[in-house]
Amino acid sequence: MTFQQFAYHNVIRNSRVYAAFFMASIFSVMVFFIYSMLMFHPNIEDKFLRDIAFGGMLIAEIILIIFTLFFLFYSMSAFLQARSKEFGLLLNLGMEKSQLNRLVFLETMILGAISITVGIFWGFAFSKFFFMVIRELFLLDSLPLYLSWKPFTLTIVVFLSLFIIISISGVVFIRKKEIIQLLKGYWKADEQVAYAKWKAILGLVLLLTAYSLVLLSLFKMTFWITFVIIILAIVGTYLFFTDSMLYIIKQIRKRKSFYWRPFHLIVFADGSIKIRENARMFFVVTIVSTIAFLSVGVVTSFTSFTAQYRELNPISIFYSSDWDNPFEKEHIMKLSQELQRESLSYELVKFNVKEQTSSSSQEVVNVIKESEVNSLALSLKIPLVDLTQGEAILVPNTQEDIGNLSPQEEQTVLEESSVPIHIIGEFEHYIFPSLAINQRTIIISDEDFQLVTEPLSGYGLKESRTTFYAFHVPEWLRTKEVGADIDRIMVESMGTSKVNPNPFYFVNPGLNYSIIRATFSLLLFTGLLVAAVLLLAAGSFVYFKLYTDLERDKKQYDVLRRMGVTDHELVKIVNRQLIPQFFLPWGLAMVHSTFSFIYLQAVWVDLAAVSIAKEMLFVLIAFTVIQVAYFYLIRWRYISHIQAY
């Protein structure tokens, strides 16, 4: 048998231990390759869409590289610890350390080569399906499968480099150990389970403080508090597993009425040892799981915004023209022609808006006619306005204004034309874009509108009038190409400013929605794949520990059998030991995520008055189902190995 064959057979012989590591590595390579295929796709011609795709995929791949490096390093260290006796035996039989280092390097590279090959194969196999999803997200005509050396080369170079780094780090781990240390193994069960009481209490205090700050942010949102919460949660989580849990178990063991019950003695006695040995692993799993939950929760919260986008923009295409706009007729004709070219039916409602001074507030107000509002209301299928002469209602500028504009009735006079009006309430629907209206807007009856004949004080008759054009298009999602040239003028002239320097204002929600939908959907899809990698890795961490502890656990359970414990009772003991290892870090991650979602809800309410409660609940339930399924899968394999001893 050659040295290379010996390394290969070592990998095959330890396939049970390497199984979860191999699956997670393949999945990471597959996701990375799929992202690379989209990054280099030649058919995404639109510069904006290409920037979105390239930027989103680049960020996702950087996250995957960093996490995969950490994941591989942690996994290999666990494997090497589990095989320390094997390495010690090889050295004791005469193998030189340089040969052992070469053996570890070869084994790791064999695993890496197989993972990269299989991952790229499955990545290319699923690329067509991935492109079909992306095509729907970006509303593209076609996004065919293509063949290029770039994604293959990038994936191979990146992951080959990662496995080389891990191989070298594994060699360093072995080099530092003496033969006697390797033969003894790394178990330290005979040591006293030690913890610091002040650290235990500090860990609980830090977590409670972080949660309290989240609840405080519901009443007063401040940016800097985010970093404080994150730091407190991370430090508190680490101390919780290293000290707080040991302190809690000790307090439980003092209660003899509970501790001296069937199975409790064995579970809690061994539990403190496992928690001490796995504290760092629990910490890593908790943080990784929390990041996985949040990555999905954050991007799915975007769907709340897109779902409410149509409600916030009921007019399919809106154009307002100032009195001195020389492009008015040209633009309206162009919009009508483009709608006809796209074979889109539409209804056009024209608003003649007059400006007057309100006597009650001494502010300029926009005045619009009841019949014109009702023409739009018929198209939008919203309640009509019914006013008598002398009555008026306010128009909300934003969604937040609804219900908050006029808590009390108001009597005022349109001063320039001396028209008395009585404001009786507000229109309960948001209709005009907020940037198109710079001042308060009121709807008055047609009779009163005819009486408004005088111009705004200090202006001419034409200067105090504006014209709104509201296009209602039933198939508004197909309007993304309508008015693209006008929209480009708006974007270039306004930039990031909210001040419009043009004599007109134009907005096409169909165009904006296509961009928002593509961006958010891509983020969602990217977040789901990254979260899947993180979740699989988090479960793999627990898997590694279970199977590296397997030989010791087998000996313990064999002693229990000799003492008369039945297989049924043995399964109960296993359940009570496995459940904390699986659900303790996951449960704390769920608590972290719940408070994080509460904080995220406060941010969304502050930014856009959007509720994400439904998405939060969906994410938490989905991850709960996945974790329970994964637990029963690992439990089944673990018990079968224990009973086969």
DOVO-233256 format. One record per residue (C-alpha): residue number from 1; residue in three letters; x, y, z. Coordinates in pm, whole numbers, m for minus. Layout:
! DOVO-233256
   i  aa      X      Y      Z
 NUM ala      X      Y      Z
...
This chain:
! DOVO-233256
   i  aa      X      Y      Z
   1 met      0      0      0
   2 thr    143    338    m99
   3 phe    139    642    128
   4 gln   m129    807    m90
   5 gln   m346    493    m71
   6 phe   m305    488    307
   7 ala   m431    850    325
   8 tyr   m722    765     94
   9 his   m827    462    303
  10 asn   m808    677    619
  11 val  m1063    913    467
  12 ile  m1292    624    367
  13 arg  m1258    456    709
  14 asn  m1356    779    887
  15 ser  m1639    858    645
  16 arg  m1897    848    928
  17 val  m1717   1128   1112
  18 tyr  m1655   1326    794
  19 ala  m2014   1289    661
  20 ala  m2160   1617    793
  21 phe  m1838   1805    714
  22 phe  m1845   1665    360
  23 met  m2211   1762    307
  24 ala  m2160   2116    437
  25 ser  m1845   2161    224
  26 ile  m2024   2038    m91
  27 phe  m2320   2268    m25
  28 ser  m2089   2568     32
  29 val  m1905   2498   m295
  30 met  m2234   2451   m480
  31 val  m2382   2781   m356
  32 phe  m2057   2967   m428
  33 phe  m2044   2825   m782
  34 ile  m2410   2917   m852
  35 tyr  m2345   3273   m737
  36 ser  m2036   3287   m960
  37 met  m2243   3171  m1258
  38 leu  m2478   3467  m1211
  39 met  m2195   3715  m1151
  40 phe  m2039   3636  m1490
  41 his  m2361   3581  m1688
  42 pro  m2326   3753  m2029
  43 asn  m2700   3803  m2087
  44 ile  m2764   4058  m1811
  45 glu  m2723   4364  m2030
  46 asp  m2900   4618  m1811
  47 lys  m2625   4799  m1617
  48 phe  m2841   4854  m1309
  49 leu  m2950   4490  m1294
  50 arg  m2593   4375  m1356
  51 asp  m2474   4595  m1067
  52 ile  m2744   4450   m839
  53 ala  m2661   4092   m936
  54 phe  m2285   4141   m918
  55 gly  m2298   4336   m590
  56 gly  m2538   4095   m421
  57 met  m2348   3787   m530
  58 leu  m2011   3940   m439
  59 ile  m2125   4018    m83
  60 ala  m2275   3668    m50
  61 glu  m1954   3505   m174
  62 ile  m1737   3708     64
  63 ile  m1961   3596    353
  64 leu  m1937   3237    234
  65 ile  m1557   3252    205
  66 ile  m1511   3396    555
  67 phe  m1757   3158    716
  68 thr  m1635   2853    524
  69 leu  m1278   2923    633
  70 phe  m1391   2941    995
  71 phe  m1613   2634    953
  72 leu  m1338   2424    794
  73 phe  m1086   2527   1057
  74 tyr  m1320   2437   1344
  75 ser  m1423   2109   1181
  76 met  m1070   1993   1110
  77 ser   m957   2074   1464
  78 ala  m1247   1861   1596
  79 phe  m1153   1573   1366
  80 leu   m788   1586   1461
  81 gln   m877   1590   1831
  82 ala  m1102   1286   1784
  83 arg   m820   1098   1607
  84 ser   m543   1203   1846
  85 lys   m497    848   1978
  86 glu   m466    718   1623
  87 phe   m196    975   1548
  88 gly    m18    896   1873
  89 leu    m19    525   1787
  90 leu    126    592   1440
  91 leu    406    800   1591
  92 asn    469    534   1854
  93 leu    504    271   1579
  94 gly    782    472   1415
  95 met    613    720   1183
  96 glu    802   1048   1167
  97 lys    621   1373   1240
  98 ser    698   1499    890
  99 gln    522   1190    751
 100 leu    225   1243    985
 101 asn    205   1605    875
 102 arg    208   1490    513
 103 leu    m64   1234    592
 104 val   m294   1499    746
 105 phe   m226   1732    453
 106 leu   m310   1461    197
 107 glu   m630   1357    377
 108 thr   m753   1714    395
 109 met   m673   1778     28
 110 ile   m849   1454    m73
 111 leu  m1160   1572    112
 112 gly  m1123   1915    m45
 113 ala  m1079   1784   m399
 114 ile  m1384   1557   m369
 115 ser  m1593   1840   m213
 116 ile  m1495   2088   m485
 117 thr  m1561   1839   m767
 118 val  m1900   1722   m637
 119 gly  m2001   2078   m535
 120 ile  m1925   2219   m882
 121 phe  m2107   1928  m1048
 122 trp  m2425   1985   m847
 123 gly  m2387   2362   m876
 124 phe  m2379   2342  m1255
 125 ala  m2668   2094  m1251
 126 phe  m2885   2337  m1049
 127 ser  m2772   2652  m1234
 128 lys  m3054   2626  m1489
 129 phe  m3316   2620  m1213
 130 phe  m3140   2911  m1040
 131 phe  m3144   3114  m1364
 132 met  m3516   3044  m1409
 133 val  m3581   3193  m1064
 134 ile  m3356   3494  m1133
 135 arg  m3525   3550  m1470
 136 glu  m3862   3580  m1293
 137 leu  m3717   3809  m1027
 138 phe  m3562   4048  m1280
 139 leu  m3852   4013  m1527
 140 leu  m3604   3922  m1804
 141 asp  m3701   3768  m2137
 142 ser  m3439   3494  m2114
 143 leu  m3147   3386  m1898
 144 pro  m3006   3070  m2057
 145 leu  m2749   2832  m1916
 146 tyr  m2400   2913  m2043
 147 leu  m2053   2764  m2025
 148 ser  m1755   2978  m1924
 149 trp  m1420   2911  m1758
 150 lys  m1457   3207  m1518
 151 pro  m1700   3062  m1253
 152 phe  m1519   2726  m1260
 153 thr  m1178   2887  m1214
 154 leu  m1295   3124   m938
 155 thr  m1460   2842   m739
 156 ile  m1165   2604   m773
 157 val   m904   2868   m682
 158 val  m1100   3000   m380
 159 phe  m1185   2665   m223
 160 leu   m854   2502   m309
 161 ser   m685   2792   m128
 162 leu   m917   2744    171
 163 phe   m839   2373    197
 164 ile   m465   2440    166
 165 ile   m487   2692    453
 166 ile   m681   2439    664
 167 ser   m435   2161    579
 168 ile   m141   2372    694
 169 ser   m322   2470   1017
 170 gly   m392   2100   1084
 171 val    m24   2022   1044
 172 val     61   2290   1302
 173 phe   m190   2137   1547
 174 ile    m26   1793   1524
 175 arg    328   1933   1538
 176 lys    269   2096   1878
 177 lys    153   1771   2045
 178 glu    380   1518   2209
 179 ile    320   1143   2164
 180 ile    203   1098   2524
 181 gln    m49   1381   2480
 182 leu   m186   1229   2162
 183 leu   m217    881   2319
 184 lys   m404   1018   2620
 185 gly   m652   1198   2399
 186 tyr   m802   1533   2480
 187 trp  m1071   1431   2731
 188 lys  m1047   1593   3070
 189 ala  m1349   1446   3241
 190 asp  m1159   1390   3561
 191 glu  m1104   1759   3611
 192 gln  m1337   1946   3838
 193 val  m1608   2141   3658
 194 ala  m1504   2495   3745
 195 tyr  m1671   2827   3684
 196 ala  m1657   3179   3822
 197 lys  m1973   3286   4002
 198 trp  m1926   3652   3912
 199 lys  m1890   3557   3544
 200 ala  m2203   3343   3567
 201 ile  m2406   3631   3708
 202 leu  m2244   3880   3466
 203 gly  m2345   3664   3168
 204 leu  m2710   3665   3274
 205 val  m2701   4039   3349
 206 leu  m2551   4120   3007
 207 leu  m2818   3918   2824
 208 leu  m3100   4074   3027
 209 thr  m2952   4420   2968
 210 ala  m2935   4357   2591
 211 tyr  m3298   4243   2585
 212 ser  m3403   4545   2795
 213 leu  m3231   4782   2553
 214 val  m3423   4622   2267
 215 leu  m3751   4687   2447
 216 leu  m3636   5041   2524
 217 ser  m3573   5102   2154
 218 leu  m3945   5051   2090
 219 phe  m4006   5382   2265
 220 lys  m3691   5572   2163
 221 met  m3484   5468   1862
 222 thr  m3114   5562   1866
 223 phe  m2852   5440   1617
 224 trp  m2562   5383   1858
 225 ile  m2766   5147   2076
 226 thr  m2748   4882   1800
 227 phe  m2374   4826   1853
 228 val  m2416   4819   2232
 229 ile  m2687   4551   2205
 230 ile  m2472   4336   1973
 231 ile  m2166   4354   2199
 232 leu  m2368   4279   2514
 233 ala  m2542   3984   2345
 234 ile  m2218   3828   2216
 235 val  m2026   3861   2544
 236 gly  m2331   3756   2745
 237 thr  m2382   3447   2526
 238 tyr  m2022   3336   2572
 239 leu  m2035   3377   2951
 240 phe  m2375   3207   2958
 241 phe  m2231   2883   2821
 242 thr  m1891   2894   2995
 243 asp  m2013   2991   3343
 244 ser  m2385   3070   3377
 245 met  m2508   2725   3271
 246 leu  m2267   2552   3510
 247 tyr  m2389   2779   3790
 248 ile  m2753   2700   3705
 249 ile  m2682   2322   3699
 250 lys  m2511   2346   4038
 251 gln  m2816   2520   4183
 252 ile  m3037   2246   4037
 253 arg  m2817   1974   4189
 254 lys  m2862   2132   4532
 255 arg  m3233   2056   4512
 256 lys  m3212   1688   4606
 257 ser  m3585   1631   4569
 258 phe  m3543   1700   4199
 259 tyr  m3184   1584   4145
 260 trp  m3224   1240   4308
 261 arg  m3492   1128   4068
 262 pro  m3464    853   3802
 263 phe  m3223    950   3523
 264 his  m3178   1306   3655
 265 leu  m2863   1209   3846
 266 ile  m2691   1070   3537
 267 val  m2810   1346   3304
 268 phe  m2708   1641   3523
 269 ala  m2381   1485   3637
 270 asp  m2271   1423   3280
 271 gly  m2440   1741   3155
 272 ser  m2208   1974   3344
 273 ile  m1905   1797   3190
 274 lys  m2047   1818   2837
 275 ile  m2139   2183   2877
 276 arg  m1789   2264   2999
 277 glu  m1627   2075   2710
 278 asn  m1869   2208   2447
 279 ala  m1914   2564   2577
 280 arg  m1729   2721   2285
 281 met  m1911   2500   2038
 282 phe  m2247   2601   2191
 283 phe  m2142   2965   2165
 284 val  m2047   2926   1799
 285 val  m2369   2739   1715
 286 thr  m2579   3004   1890
 287 ile  m2415   3293   1706
 288 val  m2419   3114   1369
 289 ser  m2786   3013   1413
 290 thr  m2879   3366   1513
 291 ile  m2707   3504   1203
 292 ala  m2890   3246    989
 293 phe  m3226   3340   1140
 294 leu  m3158   3710   1098
 295 ser  m3027   3683    742
 296 val  m3359   3530    640
 297 gly  m3565   3752    870
 298 val  m3410   4074    742
 299 val  m3454   3995    374
 300 thr  m3804   3854    418
 301 ser  m3899   4174    599
 302 phe  m3835   4351    268
 303 thr  m4130   4162    122
 304 ser  m4358   4352    361
 305 phe  m4246   4673    199
 306 thr  m4292   4543   m157
 307 ala  m4632   4397    m66
 308 gln  m4749   4741     48
 309 tyr  m4587   4924   m242
 310 arg  m4902   4924   m459
 311 glu  m5109   5056   m170
 312 leu  m4859   5341   m128
 313 asn  m4863   5411   m503
 314 pro  m5219   5363   m629
 315 ile  m5171   5580   m941
 316 ser  m5000   5374  m1213
 317 ile  m4825   5672  m1374
 318 phe  m4827   6024  m1231
 319 tyr  m4717   6346  m1402
 320 ser  m4752   6697  m1262
 321 ser  m4680   7010  m1461
 322 asp  m4601   7361  m1339
 323 trp  m4747   7662  m1520
 324 asp  m4416   7730  m1701
 325 asn  m4347   7371  m1814
 326 pro  m4265   7376  m2190
 327 phe  m4259   6993  m2211
 328 glu  m4612   6926  m2086
 329 lys  m4782   6839  m2415
 330 glu  m4476   6654  m2547
 331 his  m4446   6439  m2235
 332 ile  m4817   6354  m2208
 333 met  m4830   6260  m2575
 334 lys  m4515   6049  m2535
 335 leu  m4659   5863  m2235
 336 ser  m4984   5793  m2419
 337 gln  m4798   5665  m2726
 338 glu  m4575   5437  m2519
 339 leu  m4877   5290  m2338
 340 gln  m5042   5222  m2675
 341 arg  m4718   5071  m2809
 342 glu  m4714   4828  m2514
 343 ser  m5083   4746  m2586
 344 leu  m5183   4866  m2241
 345 ser  m5533   5001  m2174
 346 tyr  m5546   5306  m1949
 347 glu  m5764   5583  m1811
 348 leu  m5634   5938  m1786
 349 val  m5767   6181  m1525
 350 lys  m5658   6545  m1546
 351 phe  m5655   6760  m1228
 352 asn  m5659   7140  m1245
 353 val  m5501   7241   m914
 354 lys  m5537   7594   m778
 355 glu  m5339   7755   m496
 356 gln  m5499   7972   m227
 357 thr  m5416   8099    121
 358 ser  m5602   7942    416
 359 ser  m5718   8204    667
 360 ser  m5695   7965    965
 361 ser  m5330   7869    912
 362 gln  m5209   8149    681
 363 glu  m5044   7878    470
 364 val  m5073   7807     99
 365 val  m5303   7512     17
 366 asn  m5373   7318   m303
 367 val  m5739   7313   m403
 368 ile  m5877   7033   m623
 369 lys  m6226   6961   m758
 370 glu  m6457   6692   m619
 371 ser  m6561   6556   m961
 372 glu  m6198   6506  m1073
 373 val  m6119   6313   m753
 374 asn  m6428   6097   m810
 375 ser  m6317   6021  m1166
 376 leu  m5993   5881  m1025
 377 ala  m6176   5707   m740
 378 leu  m6393   5519   m993
 379 ser  m6079   5392  m1168
 380 leu  m5910   5294   m841
 381 lys  m6232   5141   m704
 382 ile  m6222   5342   m383
 383 pro  m6513   5528   m215
 384 leu  m6635   5844   m387
 385 val  m6633   6190   m231
 386 asp  m6974   6344   m156
 387 leu  m6957   6712    m60
 388 thr  m7213   6990    m42
 389 gln  m7124   7351   m116
 390 gly  m6908   7495    162
 391 glu  m6766   7156    270
 392 ala  m6410   7027    219
 393 ile  m6189   6735    315
 394 leu  m5812   6706    352
 395 val  m5596   6485    127
 396 pro  m5319   6286    302
 397 asn  m4968   6340    162
 398 thr  m4829   6017    309
 399 gln  m4965   5690    448
 400 glu  m4885   5811    800
 401 asp  m5112   6113    752
 402 ile  m5425   5899    728
 403 gly  m5611   5938   1055
 404 asn  m5373   6210   1179
 405 leu  m5448   6513    962
 406 ser  m5757   6671   1110
 407 pro  m5859   6549   1454
 408 gln  m6115   6828   1474
 409 glu  m6336   7009   1227
 410 glu  m6195   7334   1095
 411 gln  m6357   7651    959
 412 thr  m6147   7852    716
 413 val  m6166   8089    420
 414 leu  m5977   8077     89
 415 glu  m5864   8436    127
 416 glu  m5784   8545   m232
 417 ser  m6127   8437   m364
 418 ser  m6315   8489    m33
 419 val  m6463   8137    m41
 420 pro  m6562   8010    306
 421 ile  m6519   7634    359
 422 his  m6578   7396    642
 423 ile  m6324   7111    664
 424 ile  m6525   6814    786
 425 gly  m6258   6542    781
 426 glu  m6001   6372    562
 427 phe  m5994   6150    257
 428 glu  m5920   5801    385
 429 his  m5703   5697     93
 430 tyr  m5356   5798    m16
 431 ile  m5362   5896   m384
 432 phe  m5091   6146   m485
 433 pro  m4712   6091   m451
 434 ser  m4579   6283   m150
 435 leu  m4297   6452   m347
 436 ala  m4547   6590   m598
 437 ile  m4730   6793   m334
 438 asn  m4539   7053   m136
 439 gln  m4826   7184     73
 440 arg  m5158   7094    227
 441 thr  m5421   6975    m23
 442 ile  m5799   6999     14
 443 ile  m6091   6871   m193
 444 ile  m6384   7110   m237
 445 ser  m6717   7086   m418
 446 asp  m6742   7174   m788
 447 glu  m6956   7479   m701
 448 asp  m6691   7620   m466
 449 phe  m6415   7538   m715
 450 gln  m6586   7760   m975
 451 leu  m6577   8047   m724
 452 val  m6197   8022   m685
 453 thr  m6112   8273   m958
 454 glu  m5843   8492   m801
 455 pro  m5470   8402   m817
 456 leu  m5254   8337   m515
 457 ser  m5142   8660   m351
 458 gly  m4824   8786   m517
 459 tyr  m4857   8562   m824
 460 gly  m5032   8573  m1158
 461 leu  m5329   8357  m1250
 462 lys  m5116   8106  m1443
 463 glu  m4842   8097  m1177
 464 ser  m5084   7987   m906
 465 arg  m5205   7682  m1098
 466 thr  m5066   7331  m1146
 467 thr  m5187   7040  m1359
 468 phe  m5184   6677  m1247
 469 tyr  m5212   6385  m1492
 470 ala  m5306   6052  m1335
 471 phe  m5282   5744  m1558
 472 his  m5461   5438  m1426
 473 val  m5326   5122  m1593
 474 pro  m5480   4790  m1477
 475 glu  m5166   4598  m1585
 476 trp  m4937   4843  m1409
 477 leu  m4651   4592  m1369
 478 arg  m4603   4603  m1748
 479 thr  m4537   4977  m1749
 480 lys  m4170   4948  m1651
 481 glu  m4059   5071  m1997
 482 val  m4310   5359  m2011
 483 gly  m4162   5703  m1949
 484 ala  m3809   5568  m1899
 485 asp  m3657   5877  m2064
 486 ile  m3857   6115  m1843
 487 asp  m3767   5913  m1534
 488 arg  m3399   5930  m1632
 489 ile  m3424   6312  m1644
 490 met  m3580   6313  m1299
 491 val  m3310   6086  m1152
 492 glu  m3019   6277  m1308
 493 ser  m3150   6619  m1209
 494 met  m3256   6534   m853
 495 gly  m2977   6291   m758
 496 thr  m3009   6216   m387
 497 ser  m3188   6545   m314
 498 lys  m3560   6566   m250
 499 val  m3575   6906   m420
 500 asn  m3709   6886   m775
 501 pro  m3544   7147  m1005
 502 asn  m3765   7054  m1304
 503 pro  m4089   7230  m1405
 504 phe  m4254   6888  m1390
 505 tyr  m4264   6581  m1165
 506 phe  m4290   6224  m1292
 507 val  m4312   5887  m1121
 508 asn  m4378   5542  m1264
 509 pro  m4440   5291   m981
 510 gly  m4421   5005  m1232
 511 leu  m4062   5098  m1319
 512 asn  m3964   5158   m956
 513 tyr  m4138   4840   m843
 514 ser  m3950   4628  m1096
 515 ile  m3622   4757   m953
 516 ile  m3733   4719   m589
 517 arg  m3880   4376   m656
 518 ala  m3566   4254   m832
 519 thr  m3337   4392   m560
 520 phe  m3533   4261   m263
 521 ser  m3610   3926   m425
 522 leu  m3245   3874   m510
 523 leu  m3152   3961   m152
 524 leu  m3414   3715    m27
 525 phe  m3291   3437   m252
 526 thr  m2929   3509   m163
 527 gly  m3011   3527    207
 528 leu  m3194   3195    196
 529 leu  m2900   3014     37
 530 val  m2646   3171    273
 531 ala  m2871   3094    571
 532 ala  m2902   2734    451
 533 val  m2523   2705    453
 534 leu  m2504   2859    801
 535 leu  m2782   2638    935
 536 leu  m2628   2322    792
 537 ala  m2294   2419    941
 538 ala  m2451   2494   1281
 539 gly  m2604   2147   1286
 540 ser  m2273   2001   1169
 541 phe  m2092   2150   1470
 542 val  m2321   1951   1700
 543 tyr  m2279   1644   1478
 544 phe  m1899   1668   1502
 545 lys  m1907   1682   1881
 546 leu  m2147   1391   1910
 547 tyr  m1934   1164   1696
 548 thr  m1602   1272   1841
 549 asp  m1749   1186   2184
 550 leu  m1899    863   2055
 551 glu  m1630    620   2174
 552 arg  m1635    758   2528
 553 asp  m2016    760   2533
 554 lys  m2024    397   2420
 555 lys  m1810    295   2716
 556 gln  m2032    491   2959
 557 tyr  m2351    332   2824
 558 asp  m2189    m14   2836
 559 val  m2124     39   3209
 560 leu  m2490    141   3255
 561 arg  m2605   m177   3076
 562 arg  m2393   m388   3308
 563 met  m2565   m211   3599
 564 gly  m2905   m325   3468
 565 val  m3025    m28   3261
 566 thr  m3257   m152   2982
 567 asp  m3243    m32   2621
 568 his  m3569    160   2671
 569 glu  m3422    338   2974
 570 leu  m3100    397   2780
 571 val  m3294    578   2506
 572 lys  m3450    803   2773
 573 ile  m3105    891   2906
 574 val  m2979    961   2553
 575 asn  m3279   1188   2487
 576 arg  m3216   1386   2804
 577 gln  m2851   1431   2707
 578 leu  m2902   1508   2338
 579 ile  m3188   1756   2378
 580 pro  m2977   2015   2568
 581 gln  m2691   1979   2318
 582 phe  m2926   2046   2026
 583 phe  m3184   2281   2167
 584 leu  m2992   2482   2427
 585 pro  m2786   2681   2173
 586 trp  m3073   2678   1926
 587 gly  m3320   2795   2193
 588 leu  m3094   3084   2295
 589 ala  m3052   3170   1926
 590 met  m3431   3179   1895
 591 val  m3455   3416   2192
 592 his  m3181   3635   2039
 593 ser  m3363   3632   1705
 594 thr  m3699   3715   1862
 595 phe  m3561   4025   2031
 596 ser  m3365   4111   1714
 597 phe  m3687   4094   1514
 598 ile  m3858   4317   1770
 599 tyr  m3575   4568   1722
 600 leu  m3602   4530   1344
 601 gln  m3974   4594   1367
 602 ala  m3904   4919   1551
 603 val  m3659   5020   1275
 604 trp  m3910   4942   1000
 605 val  m4186   5134   1175
 606 asp  m3952   5429   1213
 607 leu  m3850   5417    844
 608 ala  m4162   5312    658
 609 ala  m4444   5227    901
 610 val  m4431   4863    786
 611 ser  m4522   4562   1001
 612 ile  m4307   4248    969
 613 ala  m4478   4040   1239
 614 lys  m4603   3782    987
 615 glu  m4256   3733    836
 616 met  m4098   3708   1182
 617 leu  m4339   3436   1288
 618 phe  m4293   3246    961
 619 val  m3912   3244    989
 620 leu  m3914   3126   1351
 621 ile  m4165   2846   1280
 622 ala  m3976   2734    968
 623 phe  m3644   2710   1151
 624 thr  m3811   2529   1440
 625 val  m3943   2259   1205
 626 ile  m3599   2224   1040
 627 gln  m3419   2194   1373
 628 val  m3663   1933   1509
 629 ala  m3628   1726   1190
 630 tyr  m3249   1750   1209
 631 phe  m3255   1648   1576
 632 tyr  m3454   1331   1508
 633 leu  m3225   1240   1217
 634 ile  m2907   1272   1427
 635 arg  m3076   1108   1729
 636 trp  m3169    804   1517
 637 arg  m2811    763   1391
 638 tyr  m2660    823   1736
 639 ile  m2882    569   1914
 640 ser  m2818    309   1645
 641 his  m2442    345   1703
 642 ile  m2480    330   2081
 643 gln  m2697     19   2071
 644 ala  m2459   m152   1827
 645 tyr  m2175   m137   2080
